[in-house]
């Protein structure tokens, strides 16, 4: 993506949200609006496949989970990341064009903390299995970036820990259906997130190496990382084949796309910014399949 296109996109953003100089405007940018549906989308998919009737989709707890994972959870997740990466982000060019830098403001730190505390409101509403999934989400959200574990700096663990993006869907499904989703569905989703996270790290291989940061992508190098992502997505499709062929065929789009990118002259840093749209489209198709099941059966 060219700098000019980024500037135009940021210009449109400036027209609909408060200025970056305000706390609200800063927090909205910190929460990465382009990626909001990476957490809220699984809530929708999980809920759609858990319900037996359309009115259940609009139950108070389902709506509350969607609202929480749309914005506050993103403020918390990316806020923790930015706080513990503040020194590294001083030289991160993404913070110049697409994101914002954390510079130590106490109000921002308090807002990130409160965004996490808000989740305590779900404690009396969720069954034990859903609470366990929610607790795992917060453990991984913190320890991905924070000491002592700081998974993001350990090859393979940085990839595995990103299964946290599946957990909002597990929470939503479990609270509505009363049981955990199928193991193969969770496994398939977890493998998908592993591939997605590692693909997103490819543009950062050289900057991360220069900063002394070790990731799965820096350990493998660009070419082998493409292969790793394809393997994750192929295995995800295989896992989903035990749930429904529809899901398996849909997930096969990812290894095909990564193969095409690897074989082409397209810059991976540009291709990475296509994926919010790709993932939203795939999630929409999954959701429509679930709605078809509810309305027409099967």
C-alpha positions in Angstrom: 0.0 0.0 0.0 1.4 3.4 -1.0 2.0 6.2 1.5 -0.5 8.3 -0.5 -3.2 5.7 -0.2 -2.5 5.4 3.5 -2.8 9.2 3.9 -6.1 9.2 2.1 -7.4 6.4 4.4 -6.2 8.3 7.5 -7.9 11.4 6.1 -11.2 9.6 5.9 -10.7 8.3 9.5 -10.0 11.8 10.7 -13.5 12.8 9.4 -15.4 10.2 11.5 -13.4 10.0 14.8 -12.2 12.6 17.3 -8.7 14.0 16.7 -5.6 11.9 17.8 -4.8 14.6 20.3 -7.9 13.7 22.3 -7.9 10.6 24.6 -10.9 9.1 22.8 -9.4 9.7 19.4 -6.0 8.2 20.5 -7.6 5.1 22.0 -9.7 4.5 18.9 -6.6 4.5 16.8 -4.7 2.4 19.3 -7.4 -0.2 19.1 -6.6 -0.8 15.4 -10.1 -0.3 13.8 -9.0 -2.2 10.7 -8.7 -5.3 12.9 -11.8 -4.9 15.2 -13.6 -7.8 13.6 -10.7 -10.1 14.3 -12.1 -10.4 17.8 -15.7 -9.4 17.3 -16.1 -11.6 14.1 -15.6 -14.9 16.0 -18.3 -13.8 18.5 -20.8 -13.5 15.6 -19.7 -16.8 14.0 -19.8 -18.6 17.4 -23.2 -17.2 18.2 -24.7 -18.0 14.8 -23.7 -21.7 15.1 -24.9 -21.9 18.7 -28.4 -20.6 18.3 -31.5 -22.5 17.4 -33.6 -19.4 16.5 -32.9 -15.9 15.2 -34.1 -14.1 18.4 -31.3 -15.9 20.4 -28.8 -13.9 18.3 -30.1 -10.7 19.9 -30.0 -12.0 23.5 -28.5 -9.4 26.0 -25.4 -11.6 26.6 -24.7 -12.1 22.9 -25.0 -8.4 22.2 -22.9 -7.5 25.2 -20.1 -10.0 24.1 -20.1 -8.5 20.6 -19.9 -4.9 21.9 -17.1 -5.8 24.3 -15.0 -7.6 21.8 -15.6 -5.0 19.1 -13.9 -2.1 20.9 -12.9 -2.5 24.6 -11.2 -5.8 24.1 -9.2 -4.4 21.2 -8.2 -1.4 23.3 -7.0 -3.8 26.0 -5.2 -6.2 23.6 -3.4 -3.6 21.6 -2.9 -1.3 24.5 -1.0 -4.0 26.4 1.1 -4.6 23.3 1.9 -0.9 22.8 2.8 -0.3 26.4 5.3 -3.1 26.5 6.6 -2.3 23.0 7.0 1.4 23.5 10.8 1.4 23.2 10.7 -0.8 20.0 7.9 1.2 18.5 10.0 4.4 18.5 11.6 3.1 15.3 8.6 1.3 13.9 7.5 3.0 10.6 3.9 1.6 11.0 3.4 4.0 13.9 4.0 6.9 11.5 1.4 6.0 9.0 -1.2 3.5 10.3 -1.0 3.4 14.1 -0.1 5.5 17.1 2.7 5.4 19.6 2.3 5.0 23.3 4.3 7.7 25.0 3.6 7.0 28.6 0.3 8.9 29.2 -1.3 7.8 32.5 -4.8 8.3 31.1 -4.1 5.8 28.3 -2.7 3.3 30.7 -5.8 3.7 32.9 -8.1 3.3 29.9 -6.3 0.1 28.8 -6.6 -1.3 32.4 -10.3 -0.4 32.7 -11.0 -2.0 29.3 -9.8 -5.3 30.7 -11.7 -4.8 34.0 -14.9 -4.4 32.1 -14.8 -8.1 31.3 -15.5 -8.9 34.9 -19.1 -7.9 34.2 -19.4 -11.2 32.3 -18.4 -13.4 35.3 -21.9 -13.9 36.7 -23.3 -14.4 33.2 -21.1 -17.2 31.9 -21.0 -20.9 32.6 -17.6 -22.3 33.9 -16.4 -23.5 30.5 -17.0 -20.0 28.9 -15.3 -18.4 31.9 -12.3 -20.6 31.4 -12.1 -19.6 27.7 -12.4 -15.9 28.7 -9.7 -16.3 31.3 -7.4 -18.0 28.7 -8.1 -15.1 26.3 -6.9 -12.6 28.9 -3.9 -14.7 29.9 -2.7 -14.9 26.3 -3.6 -11.2 25.6 -1.3 -10.1 28.4 1.5 -12.6 28.1 1.8 -12.3 24.4 3.4 -8.9 25.0 4.2 -8.7 28.7 7.0 -10.3 30.8 7.7 -12.8 32.1 6.6 -15.0 29.2 6.4 -12.4 26.4 5.4 -15.0 23.8 5.9 -12.6 20.9 9.7 -12.9 21.2 9.8 -16.7 21.2 9.6 -18.5 17.9 6.6 -20.9 17.6 5.1 -19.7 20.9 4.4 -16.3 19.2 2.4 -18.2 16.7 0.6 -20.6 19.0 -0.4 -17.9 21.5 -2.4 -16.1 18.8 -5.1 -18.7 19.1 -6.5 -16.1 21.5 -8.4 -14.7 18.5 -10.6 -17.8 18.4 -11.5 -17.6 22.1 -14.2 -14.9 21.8 -16.1 -17.3 19.5 -15.6 -20.1 22.0 -17.0 -17.9 24.7 -20.1 -16.8 22.7 -20.8 -20.4 21.5 -20.5 -21.9 24.9 -22.7 -19.3 26.7 -25.5 -19.7 24.2 -25.3 -23.5 23.5 -24.4 -24.5 27.0 -21.6 -26.7 25.8 -18.1 -26.1 24.3 -17.9 -26.1 20.4 -16.5 -29.2 18.7 -12.8 -29.7 19.3 -12.0 -29.8 15.6 -13.7 -26.4 15.1 -11.6 -24.9 17.9 -8.4 -26.6 16.5 -9.1 -25.5 13.0 -9.7 -21.9 14.1 -6.5 -22.0 16.3 -4.4 -23.2 13.3 -5.9 -20.5 11.1 -4.9 -17.8 13.6 -1.4 -19.3 13.8 -1.0 -19.0 10.0 -2.5 -15.5 10.0 -0.3 -14.2 12.7 2.9 -15.6 11.2 2.0 -14.2 7.7 1.6 -10.8 9.3 5.1 -11.0 10.7 6.7 -11.5 7.3 6.9 -7.8 6.5 8.7 -7.3 9.9 11.4 -9.9 9.4 14.2 -7.5 8.7 13.2 -4.8 11.2 12.7 -7.5 13.9 16.1 -8.9 13.2 17.7 -5.5 13.4 16.0 -4.9 16.7 17.1 -8.3 18.0 13.5 -9.7 18.2 13.1 -13.4 17.6 9.9 -14.6 16.0 8.7 -17.6 14.0 9.2 -15.6 10.9 12.7 -14.4 11.7 13.7 -17.9 12.6 12.3 -19.4 9.3 13.0 -16.6 6.9 10.6 -15.3 4.3 10.4 -18.3 1.9 10.0 -20.9 4.7 7.5 -18.7 6.5 5.3 -18.8 3.5 5.5 -22.6 3.7 4.7 -22.5 7.4 1.6 -20.4 6.9 0.4 -22.6 4.1 0.9 -25.7 6.3 -1.1 -24.1 9.1 -3.9 -23.2 6.8 -4.0 -26.6 5.1 -4.1 -28.3 8.5 -6.9 -25.9 9.6 -8.9 -26.9 6.5 -8.3 -30.6 7.3 -9.5 -30.0 10.9 -12.6 -28.2 9.7 -13.3 -31.1 7.3 -14.4 -33.1 10.4 -16.9 -30.3 11.2 -18.3 -29.7 7.7 -17.0 -29.8 4.2 -18.3 -26.2 3.7 -15.7 -24.9 6.2 -12.9 -27.0 4.8 -13.4 -25.7 1.2 -13.7 -22.1 2.5 -10.4 -22.3 4.4 -8.6 -23.7 1.3 -8.7 -20.1 0.0 -5.9 -19.2 2.3 -3.1 -21.6 1.2 -4.1 -20.9 -2.4 -3.7 -17.1 -1.8 -0.4 -17.4 0.1 1.0 -19.6 -2.7 -0.1 -17.0 -5.2 1.6 -14.2 -3.2 4.8 -16.2 -2.8 5.0 -16.9 -6.5 4.2 -13.3 -7.6 6.1 -10.0 -7.5 3.5 -8.6 -5.0 5.1 -7.0 -2.0 4.0 -9.0 1.1 3.8 -5.8 3.1 1.1 -4.6 0.7 -0.6 -8.0 0.5 -0.9 -8.1 4.3 -3.2 -5.1 4.3 -5.6 -7.0 2.1 -6.3 -9.6 4.7 -8.8 -7.6 6.9 -11.1 -7.5 3.9 -10.4 -11.2 3.0 -11.0 -12.3 6.6 -14.2 -10.3 6.8 -15.5 -11.8 3.6 -14.7 -15.4 4.8 -16.3 -14.6 8.1 -19.4 -13.2 6.4 -19.7 -16.4 4.3 -19.4 -18.5 7.4 -22.1 -16.4 9.1 -24.4 -16.7 6.2 -24.0 -20.4 6.2 -25.0 -20.4 9.9 -28.0 -18.2 9.3 -29.1 -20.6 6.5 -28.9 -23.5 9.0 -31.1 -21.5 11.5 -33.7 -20.4 9.0 -33.9 -23.4 6.6 -32.4 -26.2 8.7 -29.6 -28.6 7.7 
